[in-house]
Amino acid sequence: MMVIDLAAILPFWIGLVLFFLPQAFLAMVRVLRLVRILRLLRFAKESSELQALAACVRRCLPALRLLLFFLMLQNLILGGFVFHAEAGAFVAGGSPGGGVWVAGAECE
């Protein structure tokens, strides 16, 4: 387990110490950080709680698919409503907080 941790942080220290290396090499070395995911996968195989959670998700998958379908359908319909509601000219200031200020000023 210590080897996996070392392989996960090694690219950071190599990039810090050997900053003159080409970026392509450092990008290749950063792939080693993915090794840490293998540790999680091994833990998931051994954990009975995570196995029970995976079995529960597998059993509920049809209901989850239906829920996601209705959420996407809702987003499409309400997105169309908002698109047509905001079809007029936008009068708020150019700053990101301008719309919030206009909304706050209209509520008073």
C-alpha positions in Angstrom: 0.0 0.0 0.0 2.9 2.3 0.7 4.1 1.8 -2.9 0.8 2.9 -4.3 0.9 6.1 -2.2 4.4 6.8 -3.3 3.4 6.3 -6.9 0.5 8.7 -6.5 2.6 11.6 -5.1 5.8 10.9 -7.1 4.8 12.9 -10.2 4.3 16.1 -8.2 7.7 15.9 -6.7 9.4 15.0 -10.0 7.7 18.0 -11.6 8.7 20.3 -8.7 12.4 19.2 -8.6 13.0 18.7 -12.3 11.1 21.7 -13.7 13.3 21.8 -16.8 11.8 18.5 -18.2 9.5 18.8 -21.1 5.7 19.0 -20.3 5.0 15.9 -22.3 7.2 13.8 -20.0 5.5 15.2 -16.9 2.1 14.5 -18.3 3.1 10.9 -18.9 4.4 10.7 -15.4 1.1 12.1 -14.0 -0.7 9.1 -15.3 0.8 7.3 -12.4 -1.6 9.2 -10.2 -4.3 6.9 -11.6 -2.7 4.1 -9.7 -4.4 5.4 -6.6 -7.8 4.5 -8.1 -6.6 0.9 -8.1 -6.4 1.1 -4.3 -10.0 2.2 -4.1 -11.1 -0.7 -6.4 -9.3 -3.2 -4.3 -11.0 -1.7 -1.2 -14.4 -2.0 -2.9 -13.8 -5.7 -3.6 -13.1 -6.4 0.1 -15.8 -4.2 1.6 -19.1 -5.9 2.3 -20.8 -2.5 2.7 -19.8 -1.3 -0.7 -20.8 -4.6 -2.2 -24.3 -4.3 -0.7 -24.5 -0.7 -2.0 -23.6 -1.9 -5.5 -26.2 -4.7 -5.3 -28.8 -2.2 -4.2 -28.0 0.2 -7.1 -28.2 -2.8 -9.5 -31.7 -3.7 -8.2 -32.9 -0.1 -8.4 -31.4 0.7 -11.8 -34.7 0.6 -13.8 -36.3 3.0 -11.4 -33.2 5.3 -11.5 -33.3 5.2 -15.3 -37.0 6.3 -15.3 -36.2 9.0 -12.8 -33.3 10.3 -14.9 -35.6 10.2 -18.0 -38.2 12.4 -16.3 -35.6 14.8 -15.0 -34.2 15.3 -18.5 -37.7 15.7 -19.9 -38.4 18.3 -17.2 -35.2 20.1 -18.0 -36.1 20.3 -21.7 -39.7 21.5 -21.1 -38.7 24.1 -18.4 -35.7 25.2 -20.4 -37.9 25.9 -23.4 -40.2 28.0 -21.1 -37.3 29.9 -19.7 -35.9 30.5 -23.2 -39.2 32.0 -24.4 -39.7 34.0 -21.2 -36.3 35.6 -21.6 -36.6 36.3 -25.3 -36.9 40.1 -24.6 -33.9 42.5 -24.2 -31.7 41.9 -21.2 -31.3 45.2 -19.3 -29.0 44.3 -16.5 -25.5 45.6 -16.2 -22.6 43.9 -17.9 -21.1 42.8 -14.6 -21.9 39.3 -13.2 -23.6 40.8 -10.2 -25.7 43.2 -12.2 -28.6 40.9 -12.6 -28.7 40.3 -8.8 -28.7 44.0 -8.2 -31.6 44.5 -10.6 -33.6 41.7 -9.0 -32.9 43.1 -5.5 -33.9 46.6 -6.6 -37.2 45.4 -8.1 -38.2 43.6 -4.9 -38.0 46.7 -2.7 
